Amino acid sequence: MSFFEEEQEVDQEHIVASKRNEDQIDSAYESNLRNTLWVERYRPRRISEYVGDEKFKSRMKQHIDSGDIPHILLYGPAGTGKTTISKMIANSVNCDLLYINASDENSVDVIREKIKFFACSAGFNDLKVIILDEASHMTTNAQAALKATMEIYSNHTRFILTSNYLEKIYDPIISRCQVEQVIPPNKAHIAKHLTNILNTEGVSFQLKDIVTIVNAHYPDIRKIIGTAQQFSKTDKTLILDEEKLLDGNTHLKIEELLKNDNGDSFTQIRQLLADNSVTSFDGHYKYLFDSVDNWSGGKSADCILILAEMQYKSSVVPDKEINFMSCIIQLLEKIK
């Protein structure tokens, strides 16, 4: 057999594998279309459909086109597409896939019994991919065991980890991964994406309502789409209930409590965070910055300095809620 004939045979295998992957992606897409939840129905199935940073998309596309991927760690705020991207990558390469939600399965036994068993067992493809969603919830012992597993089986097994907080991931795991921050698209891109969804669903709307929803929940794209569906139930028209929107939105409530402090705003904000189980505060800092002129009582510059300092500290402190409430105390004192 000549080299040219060998090359043709390899190319043919690549075409067959690619076709198989395309069929898998299309099958998943058809399943999504039948889902009544817009968040799932319009979940991107290819990296080209993902609404986000173009340089990041280009790097992920290079991995997909090569048919091989490194260990990848995706981190960023909730609702910005980390899980979507991880599944998109795994579904775009020829591999056996294991998905684990580490917020539920986070013990060292999961590593020893489930992940190691999958990694060392015979597979249908040359490559295996393990998605560890919410990896920051894994215990210290589990992360230590994962480090060794990533190294031992790296010849044929790759890990894609997602986390809201990079600092909660074990350093030796970080050093073994290509670390990628998932930066949310700007508000204009999200508004355009939501507009396309509403048009596809045949829902009439006013642009000011799109702006209100995006401002209320940015950068949580999942929440933005879910809220739009919630208020589109009647006569295929988007009708906002602003009181209900405020009740379900911590950003807006905190803004209102800062603007109208009656001496009890600190206690109310603290209770608000507890009632809504808030664990991610990056979006709150950004929202308070964007709306600072509305609540700062003419002291925008001073409040921005406080926000900047406390947001910086948030990246290194072990308890982000304490840090955020410290920020609220300083803001309330400044705008009295």
N, C-alpha and C positions, 0 to 999 in steps of 0.2 A: 504494500500500500504506500503510495507516495505521500509526501508531506502535505501536498495540496488536498489530497483526498482525506487525510487525517483532519486537516483544518475544517474541511466541509462537514465532517462528521461531528466535530466539536460544536461548530456553529449550529448544526441541526439540533443537537442536544440542548443548547442554550435557548433556541427558539421554542422547543417543546416545554422546557422549564418555565420560560417567560410566559408562554400561553397558559400553562397551568396556574401560575400566579395571577394572571389577569382574570382567569375564570373564577378563582377564589375571591378576588376583590369584587368582581361583578356580582357574585353570589351574595356576598356580605352587603353590597349596596342594595340589591333587591330586597333583602331582609330588612334593611333600614327603612326603605320606602314604605313598608307595611306597618312600621311602628307609628303609633299615634302620638308619641312624644316628639315634638319638633327637634329637640336637642339630639335625639338619636336619628331621626329621619334625615337631618341635614348635617350629620357628622361627616367630615371629609373622609374620603376613602383613598385618595392619592395625595402625595405631598404637594402637588401643583394646586390642589383645591384648598389647601390650608391657608387661612387668613393670618399672616404673620410676617416676621422679619425675613426679607429676601435672602440675605447672606446665610442665615440659619437654614432656610429651605434648601439653598444651594449645597451646603455641606451635607445635609441629610440625603439629598438626591444623589450625591457622589457615592455614598455608602450603598444606597439601594442599587444604583447602576452597576456597581462592582460585584453585586451578589454576595457580598460579605460585609459584616459590620463589626466595629469594635465593641467593647463594653461601653455603654452610654449611660450617663446620669443626667436626667432632665430635672431642673428645679425652677420654681417660680410660683407666683400667687395661684390660689385656687381658681379653677374655672377657666384657665387660659389655654388649655389644650394639651397638657402633658400626657395624659392617658391616651388621647386621640392620636397624638404623634407616635407614641410607642407602639400602639397597635398598627398604625399605618406602616411603620417601618417593618415590623415583623411580618405583616401580611404581604409586603412587597418583595420579600426575598424568599427563596426556596428553602424552607426550614420546618422543623417540628417545633410547635409552640406550646409553652406552658405559661399560663397567666395566674399570678397569685396576688391577692389584695392583702398587703402586709399589715393593714390596719386591723384585719381579722385574724390572719395567720402570721404571727410575728415571733414565735418562740424558736429556740434553737432546735427543737424537734422537727419543725417544718423544714429546716435546712438539712438535717441529717436524714430524714425519712422521705421527704417529698422531692426536694430539689436535687439532692445527691442521687436518688434513685432514678430520676428522670435523666440526669446528666450522664450517668454511667450505663443506662440501658440501651439496647439496640433501637435504632430509629429508622424512619422511612427515608430521611434525607441526610446529607452529609453534615448539615448545620442544624444546631438546636438553639432556640432563643427562649430565654426565661424573662418574662416581664414581672418585675417586683414593684407593684403600684403602692404608693404611700410608704416607701421604704424607711422613712424617718421614724415610723412606729415600731420598727424592729428593736428587740431588746439588745443590750450591749453584747451578751453572749451570742445571740443570733448573728449580729453583724460580724463578730470575730470569726465565727464558723463560716460565714459567707465569704469572707476574705480568702480563706484557704480553698474553698470550693471553686471560686472564680479562677484561682491560679492553677489548680490541679487539672480542671477540665477545659481550660481555655483553648485547647487545640480544636475542639469541635462545638463548644457551648459558649454562647454570648449572653450577657445580661443587659437588660434595659431597666434602669431604676428611675422612679419618679419620686420627687419630694417637694413639699412646699418650702422646706428650710434646709439649705445646704449644710449649715453648721450642726445639724443633728445627725449627719452621716459620718460614720467612722472614717478618720483620715486615710488609713490604708486602703479603704474601698474607693475613696475619691481619687487616690493616686493611680488606681488601676483602670479608671474610667476616662472617657472623653467627656468632660463636664460641659454642659450646654445650659445656659440660662434661657428659659422660655420667656421672651419679652412680649407682653400683650400688644396687639396692633393698636394704633391710635383710635380715638373715638370716631373719627370720620369713616375709617375702614369698617369698624364694627357696625356703625349706623347703615352703611351701604349694604353690608351683609344681611342685616336684619330686614332692610327694605326689600331685598331680593326674596327673602323667605316669605314675607307678607304678600308680595306680588304673586309668588308661586302658589300660595295658599288661597289666593283670591280674596284677601282681606283688605278692605279699604282703611285708610289711616290718614292722620295729619302729621306732618313732619315735626311739629313741636312736641307731639307725644313720643315720637322716636327719640328725640333729643332728651326728653325727661327720663325715659327708661334707661338710656345709655348712661346719662350722668348719675342716675341713682345707683347703678350697680357696677359701673366700670371699676376694675378691669375683668370682672367675672362674666365672661361671655355666656357661659352656661346659664347663669342667673338671668341675664338680659333676654336670652331667647325664651326661657321658661316664663318670665314675666309677661312678655309679649303674647305668648300663647294663652296665658291665664286671662288676660284682658281682651281676648279676641273670640270669646265663646259665643257672643250674641250677634246674630245676623251678619256674620262675616265682616264685622267692623271692630277696629281697635278702639275701645272706649276705656280711658283711664279712670280709675277710682283713686284720686290722689291721697285720700285719707288712708285707704287700704295700702297703697304703695308706701306711704310713710310708716305705717305700722310694721311692715315687713322689711324695712330698710334701716339698718343701723347708721349708715352714712348720714342720711337726712335727719334722723332723730338726734344724732350727736350735734349736727349743725344747729338744729332748732334749740337744743338745750344750752349750747354755747351762746347763741344769740339772745335768748330770753332767760338768763340765769336768775332764779329766784332764791338763790342761796342753797338750793338742794340739787343743783345740776350734777355735781360730782357723784353723789350717791346714786342718782338716777342713771347716769352713764355707766357706772360700775355694774348696776343691776341689769341694765340693758345688755351689756356684753355677756354676763352670766346667763341670762334668759335665752340668748341666741347662740350660745356655745361658740363665741367668736374665738378663733385661734390664730387667724392671719390678720395682721394689722397694716401691711404695706398699702393696701387700697385705701385705708382710712387716712393715712398720712397724705397720700396723693389727693384724695377728695378734699380734705381740709385745706390743702394748699390751693387747689383750684377754686374753692369757694371762699377764700379767706376774706375777701372784701365784703362778703355778706354778713359775717358774724364777728369780725374783729373790732368793730366800733372805732374805725379809723386808725387802728394800730397794726395794720397789715405787716409792715416791715419787721416789727418786733416779734409778731407771731410767727412769721416765716423763719426767723432765726431760731426760734424754739423748735419748730417742726423739723428744721434741718438737723439740728443737734440730736434730737430724740430719734429721728429716723436712722441716723448714723449709728447711734448706740443700739438700736434695735437689731442690727446685723450681728452683734457680738454678745448680747446679754442672754442668759439662759432662760429667763422668764419674760416673754415679750408683753404679756398683759400688764405686769408691774411697770414696765418701762412706758407703756402707752398711757396708763393712768397717771404716772408721774408727769407726762407731757400735758395731760388734761389739767392737772393741778396748776402747772405753770401758765397755761393759756388762760384759765379762769382768773388767776391773780393779775395777769397782764391786762385783761379787758374789763376789769371792774370799773 
